[in-house]
Amino acid sequence: MAITDTTTAYGRFTIADSSVDRVLGTVCISGLVAVPFLGSLAAMMFLMSGVALLLRKPADMVLTILRHWPLLILPLFCVLSTLWSRQPNETFRFAVQ
């Protein structure tokens, strides 16, 4: 019996879901790598693909974030550093990027 459907179940996810997640993950990482070359455009590419990943499976993402919460300490510190910065607008912009 041959399987011709591209959305056949494979583990928890279907093959089609898995490939979409791979593409979004690749775009997300590529955005980070391209920041020195593309600047704000690459940062936007990173953020938009990251949000798309979050919106595809919100329950799984919440569990993953809760499981790996220590990874959020550095970004939180960067955003909080705007409180004691002499130039809070510029610091916040760089913290988000």
C-alpha positions in Angstrom: 0.0 0.0 0.0 1.6 3.2 -1.1 1.1 6.5 0.8 0.4 9.4 -1.6 -1.1 11.9 0.8 1.5 14.5 1.9 -0.3 15.1 5.1 0.1 11.6 6.4 0.6 11.4 10.2 4.2 11.1 11.2 4.6 11.1 15.0 2.7 14.0 16.6 2.7 16.2 13.5 1.8 15.7 9.9 4.5 15.8 7.2 3.0 19.0 5.8 3.0 20.7 9.2 6.6 19.7 9.8 7.8 21.2 6.5 6.0 24.5 7.2 7.6 24.7 10.6 11.0 23.9 9.1 10.6 26.7 6.5 9.6 29.2 9.2 12.4 28.1 11.4 14.9 28.5 8.6 13.6 32.0 7.8 13.8 32.9 11.5 17.4 31.8 11.8 18.3 33.4 8.4 16.9 36.7 9.6 19.3 36.6 12.6 22.3 35.8 10.4 21.4 38.5 7.9 21.1 41.4 10.4 24.6 42.7 9.7 23.8 42.8 5.9 20.1 43.8 5.9 19.7 45.6 9.2 16.1 46.3 10.2 14.7 44.3 7.3 16.4 41.2 8.7 15.2 41.9 12.2 11.6 42.2 10.9 12.1 38.9 9.0 13.2 37.2 12.2 10.4 38.7 14.3 7.6 38.0 11.8 8.6 34.4 11.2 9.0 33.9 15.0 5.5 35.2 15.5 4.2 33.0 12.7 5.7 30.0 14.5 4.1 31.1 17.8 0.7 31.5 16.2 0.8 28.1 14.5 0.9 26.1 17.7 0.3 28.4 20.6 -0.2 25.7 23.3 3.0 23.9 22.3 4.9 27.2 22.3 3.7 28.2 25.8 4.8 24.8 27.2 8.2 25.2 25.5 8.6 28.7 26.8 7.7 27.6 30.3 10.0 24.6 30.1 13.0 26.8 28.9 12.3 30.0 30.8 16.0 30.7 31.7 16.6 31.5 28.1 14.4 34.6 28.5 16.6 36.1 31.2 19.0 37.8 28.8 16.3 39.4 26.5 14.4 40.5 29.6 17.5 42.1 31.0 18.1 43.9 27.6 14.6 45.3 27.7 14.8 46.3 31.4 18.1 48.1 30.7 16.0 50.9 29.2 15.0 51.9 32.7 18.5 53.2 33.6 19.7 54.2 30.1 20.6 57.8 29.3 19.0 57.2 25.9 16.0 55.0 26.6 14.5 55.2 23.1 17.7 54.0 21.4 18.3 51.4 24.1 14.8 49.9 23.7 15.2 49.7 19.9 18.5 47.8 20.2 17.1 45.6 23.0 14.2 44.5 20.8 16.5 43.8 17.9 
